[in-house]
Amino acid sequence: MQPRMGGLIQVNIADRATLQASYMPYITGGGLFVPSKNPVKMGEEIFILAGLPDQSQKIPLTGKVIWISPKQNGMKPQGFAIQLSGEKGIAYKIEAERLLAGSMSLDRPSFTM
């Protein structure tokens, strides 16, 4: 199945707090929450452009939808999460975990669980 390309989805992660709330280290290969009102289906392959704090260049990522928040619930925005895949997914995972080193185990709010 080809990743869905309709309507380019960009994920802006401006700071470490947003990265920590969006990144899912407990997912094999890493996971990323994408705030979006676009309808998606579980298991669907999605293509996104995602940034990291203090980096101007966006990274093209593909991944399978593994979480859906159909509407905003308190502090948790509407959107979905993908399981990162491919070489770019590995690179994003490594860089996200480097940026979050020492803070991933802290009990902080997440956009998913």
N, C-alpha and C positions, 0 to 999 in steps of 0.2 A: 504494500500500500504506500502510495506517495504521500509525503507530508502535505497538509493543506496549506496553500499559499494565499488564498483569497484574503485580501485585507491584511496588510502587513501589521503585525503586532509587535510593538516596541515596549520593552520593559525598562523603565528608568529607575535605577537604584542609586539614589543620591548620597546615602550615608551608610555607615556600618549598622546602625539600628534597623534600617529598612532591609539591609542585606540579611541580618540575623533573623528578622521576622519572615523573610521570603525564602531563604535557603533551607533545604531539608537534608541534613547530613545523614540521617538514618535511612534514606532511600539508597538502594544499591546504585552506584554510579552518580549519586547526587540528585536532588530534586529542586525545582524552583517554582514558587508561586507566582502566577501572572495575574495581576489585577486587570480584569477585562469584563465587559458585558457581552462579548461575542459568545454565541451558543457553541458548545463543544460537547463531544460524547466521550464517555470513558473508553480508553484504549485507542482513541484517535491520535494519529501522528500529527504534530503541530510544528510549524516553523516560526521562530521568533527572533528578534534582535534584542539582546540583553546587554545592559551596561553593568559596570561595577563602580563602586565609589572611587572618586578621584581619577577616573579614566574616561577620556572623551570618546574613545572608539567603542562601538557596539560589536558584540560577538554574535555571529549567526549560529543559532542553536536549533536542533531538532529534538523532539522527545515525545513520549507517549503520555496522554492525559491519564493521571492517576488520582486526581482529587478535583472535585467541583464544589464550589460555594455558589449556589444559584442566586443568592441575594446577600446584601450586606447584613451582618449580624453583629451588632455592637461595634467592637473595634476591628472585627474581621471583615475586610472588603469582599465584594463580589469578585469572582474570578475562578481560576483553575490552576492546578499544579501539574508540571510535567516531570517525568523521569528523564534526566539528561542522557543523551546517547552520542556516539561518534567521538572523533578526535577533539572537536570543538567543545563537546560536553565534558570530556575529561579535563581539558585545559581550564574551562570555567570552574569546574569542581575544585581543582588544585588551587586556583587563584582565590576563590571564595573562601576556602578553608584556611589559606594563608592569611587573608585579611581578618578572619574571625578567630585566629589562633588565640587560645586562652579564654575566649568568651562563649564558645559553643556550648559548654556544659552549664552555663549560668541559666537560672530559671527566668527566662524573659518571654514576653508574649510572642506568639507566632501567628501568622495569617492562616495557618491550617489547624494543627492539633494543639 
